[in-house]
Amino acid sequence: MNHKTAFITGATSGIGKATAEIFAKYQFQLILCGRRSDRLVELKETLSKQTKVTTLQFDVRNREEVFKAVASLSKEFQKIDILINNAGNAHGLSTIQDGSIDDWDAMLDINVKGLLYVSKSILPQMVERNSGFVVNIGSIAGKEVYVNGNVYCASKHAVNALNKAMRIDLNKHNIRVSAIHPGAVETEFSEVRFKGDTEKASNVYKGFDALQAKDIAEIIHFVVSRPAHVNIEDLVVYPTAQASATILNKE
């Protein structure tokens, strides 16, 4: 897989950043995408010491921004071999009757429509070459529904369905499609969900050893580096202390 080009959304933090770091170590060319320009600049400066890196600043929710950004890639980065659909988040933790419509829009726009926009901007070239690899980062929320998870779970169930649909539609084009569904990963995820309440967010991960972003990034690298005839279809990854979305063995 050396010297192949990987396109990573949500690359400025968490799983996306960790994946970029591991891919750089193995000399993948990197197209790193995110909304925060300062973090993109810092990441490019660091990882360019190991491999070729370019960055794209856009919001996956904005269809025009997505297509414009992809179209702006220099010739050196136009052939995208691997797409990591990692951008996604959760907003709020409320009952369906008390939920914020703004939160619902954010989750559906980022987790579902954003994934579709990015995929639509890149998949045609993979189809034309009859080659490519897509990894969709889902969640255990796409496998089960938990109390107050409603719309977030719905958005991740949609990712799970789209992952399966992509595999069916792209099968005849020799494009591999895989999904990784993490359980509790200690990233900025909970801080975003709880609107910047760092104390509440940190309590989510107390009393057990949560997964780290690097754990998932290593799994992503393993998945994309399998021989061409191997496609790992679907992986659910928990920390050892977790048995389901709501069952955690905490000290």
N, C-alpha and C positions, 0 to 999 in steps of 0.2 A: 504493500500500500504506500510505500515511500514515494514522495513527490506527487501524489494525487492531491487534488484541491478539495478542501472541505469548507462548506458554508455553514456557519454556526450562528443561530439567532440567540438573543439573550446572553451574549458572550461576556458581558461586563461584570458578572457576579455568579456565585453559586456553581451549579452544575455546568453551565455554559463556559465559564471562565476556567474551571478545572479541566474540562474537555479540551479547550484550546491549549492549555499548558501541556497536557499529555500528548496531544497531536503534534505540537511543536517539537517535543522531544523526539518523536519518530519522523520528523521532517515532512509532515504534511504541509502543503501550502495552505494558508489560512485566509478566509474571508470572515472577518469578525464583525458582527452586527449588534447594535444596541442603540439606546436613546441617549446615553450619557457620554458626551463627546470627550470629557476629561478622562474618563476611565478607558475609553477606546484608545486615546493617545498614549496613555500610560502602558496599556497592554501591548500595543504595537511596538513601542520602544523596547519593552522587555523581551518579547518573543521573537522580534526580528533578529536577535542575536543567534537564534537557532534555525530559523526558517524564513521563507518569504511570507510577508503578512500585508494584507490591506484591510481597511476598515470601511464600514458603511454605517452612517448614522441615520436611522429612521425608526418610526413607530410602526410595528406590524399591523396596527389597527387602521393605518392610513393606506388605502389601496394604491393611490397615486404615488405616495412616497416609496412604497415597496418596489413597484415596477420601474420607477425612475432610478432608484438606487441600483438595482440589478443591471439595468441597461447602461449604467455609467461605468461598469467595470472595465478596466483596461484589458487589452487582448490577452495578456499574460494570465489573467484570472477568470476569463470568460468560460472556460471549460470546467464545469463544476461536477466533480465525481461523487461527492458525498454531501447530502443535506441533513443537517441536524436541526430538526424543528424543536428547539428547546424553550423558546420564549413562552412564558405563561405565568399566571399568578392567581392568587385567591384574594378576594376582598370581602371582609366581614364574615361573621359567623352567627347568623340570625335565622329564626324560623322563617318559613316562606311568607307568612302573613306580615312579618315585621321587617322583611328584607328591604334594602335600599335598591331602587331601580337603577341608580347610577352604578352601584356595585355590580348588579346583574349585567348591565351593558358592558362594563369593563371586562368582566370575566368571559363573556361570550365573544366579545370583539377580539380580545387577545388570544384566548385559548383555542377558539374554533375558527373564527374568520381570519385571524392573523396567520394561523397555520395554513389555511387554504390559500390566502394571497401569496405567501412566500412560495408554497409548493407550486402554484400555478405559474409563477414567474420563472421557475427553474425546471420543472418536469419536462416541458416540451423539448429542451435540448438533450435531456437524457433519453427520451423516446427516440429522437432522431439518431442518436449514436448507438441505440440498443444496448445501453449500459448505464449503470448508476446504482446508488444506494441511498435510501432514505431511512433515517432513524427518527421516530416520533417519541418525544418524552411525554409520557402520560402520567399516571398516578394510580395508587390503589383506590383513589376516589373514582376511577373509571371502572373499577371492578365491583365496588359495593357502595351503598349509600349510608351515610351516618347522620346522626342528629345534627341539625342546623347546617348540614353540608349542601343541601338542595341544589342550588344553581351551580355551585362549583363542581359538585359531583356530576351534574348533568353535562357540564362542559367537558369534563374528562371522560365521561361515557361516550360523548361525541368523538373525542380524539381516538378512543379505542375502536369505535365503528369506522372512522375514516382510515385508520391504520389498516384494518381488514379490507376495506374497499379499495384502498390504494394497491394492496398486494394483489387483489383479483384483477384490477384493471391494468396493472403494469406487468403482470406475469409474462405476457407474450412479448414484452419488450426487454426481457432479461434484466429487469430492475429489481433489486432486492429491497424489501421493506420490512422494518423491524420496529418494535415498540419496547421501551423500558418503562416499567411502572414502579416507581420508588414508594416506599413507605415513609417513615419519619426521617427526613434528611435535615441536618442542622445548617440552614442557610438563612438568607434574608426573607425567606418565604413567610414565616410567621409574623415578622415585623411589618411586612406589607399588609398581611391579612388583618392585623390588629392596629392598623393606621399609625404606625410609628411608636406604639406602646412597647418599648424595649423590655420592660420588666415582665409584662404579660407574655411577650414572645419568648423570652428566655425560659420562662417556667414550663413551656411546652416540652423542652428537652432536658429538664431536670430529673434526676433519679434513675437514668438509664443511659447506655451508650448509644446515641443516635448514629445513623449513617452520616457520613461526611460526603461533601460534594465529590471529593476525589474517588470515593468508593464507586460512585455511579459512573464517573468519567472513565475509570479503568474498565468497567463493564462495557461501556460504549465502544472503547477501543478494541476490546476483545471481540465484540460482535462484528465490527466492520473489518476486522483483520482476518476473519475466517476465509478459507479457500473459496474460490468463486462458485463452487457447486453447493455451498452451505449457506442457508439463510435461517438465522435464529429468529423465529417468528414473534415471540412474545415472552417477556421476562418480568416477573413480579419480584421485587427485591425488598425485603424487610431487614431492619436490624434484628439481632437475635432476640431482643427483649420484646419484640412486637409480634403478635399473632394475627391481628386484624386491625382495621382502622381505629377500633375503639378498645382493643385489648393490649395493654402494655404492662409488662412486669417491671414496675418501678420500685426502687428501694424505699 
